[in-house]
Amino acid sequence: MQTVNPPRIDQYSETIAVIQDASTVLNFDQNDGIGAILLAKAREPNVGNQLELRCNFNYGYITEPQVVDIF
């Protein structure tokens, strides 16, 4: 099973102008209903934060997974 790993800002071929001019860059990856968004470029301290997602493109939704406390 492939792991979900959004690319870093230097791992895709966009023009340098887009990378330099953009104030926020979000990178996305998805596989088998599990997805992630990486905040590749933003103001500190948020750079590098990653949000895990549940994706179902057949039904047209992307949601955050439910956190279950077992205490």
C-alpha positions as CSV (number, residue, x, y, z in Angstrom):
1,M,0.0,0.0,0.0
2,Q,1.3,3.4,-1.0
3,T,1.9,5.9,1.8
4,V,0.3,9.3,1.5
5,N,3.2,11.8,1.3
6,P,2.5,15.3,-0.2
7,P,5.5,16.7,-2.1
8,R,7.7,19.4,-0.6
9,I,7.9,22.7,-2.3
10,D,11.1,21.7,-4.1
11,Q,9.8,18.4,-5.4
12,Y,7.5,19.6,-8.2
13,S,8.2,21.5,-11.4
14,E,6.5,24.9,-11.0
15,T,8.1,28.0,-12.3
16,I,10.3,29.8,-9.8
17,A,8.0,32.9,-10.1
18,V,5.0,31.0,-8.8
19,I,7.0,29.6,-5.8
20,Q,8.5,33.0,-5.0
21,D,5.3,35.1,-5.5
22,A,2.8,32.9,-3.8
23,S,2.2,33.6,-0.1
24,T,0.7,30.2,0.6
25,V,1.4,26.8,-1.2
26,L,-0.7,23.8,-0.3
27,N,0.4,20.3,-1.6
28,F,-2.0,17.4,-1.7
29,D,-1.6,13.6,-2.0
30,Q,-4.3,10.9,-1.8
31,N,-4.4,7.1,-2.1
32,D,-7.2,4.6,-1.3
33,G,-9.4,7.1,0.6
34,I,-6.6,8.5,2.7
35,G,-5.3,11.9,1.9
36,A,-3.1,14.7,3.3
37,I,-2.5,18.4,2.7
38,L,0.9,19.8,3.4
39,L,1.3,23.6,4.1
40,A,4.5,23.9,2.1
41,K,4.8,27.7,2.2
42,A,3.2,30.1,4.6
43,R,4.0,32.4,7.5
44,E,5.8,30.9,10.5
45,P,5.0,28.9,12.6
46,N,2.6,27.0,10.3
47,V,5.1,25.9,7.6
48,G,5.4,22.1,7.4
49,N,2.1,21.4,9.1
50,Q,0.3,18.4,7.6
51,L,-3.5,17.7,7.8
52,E,-4.7,14.1,7.5
53,L,-7.9,13.6,5.4
54,R,-10.5,11.1,4.4
55,C,-11.2,11.3,0.7
56,N,-14.1,9.8,-1.3
57,F,-14.1,11.3,-4.8
58,N,-16.9,9.0,-5.9
59,Y,-19.2,10.7,-3.5
60,G,-17.5,14.1,-3.7
61,Y,-16.2,14.7,-0.2
62,I,-13.0,15.3,1.7
63,T,-13.2,15.4,5.5
64,E,-11.0,15.3,8.5
65,P,-11.0,11.9,10.3
66,Q,-12.9,11.7,13.5
67,V,-10.7,11.6,16.6
68,V,-11.9,8.9,19.1
69,D,-10.9,9.1,22.7
70,I,-10.6,5.6,24.3
71,F,-10.0,6.7,27.9
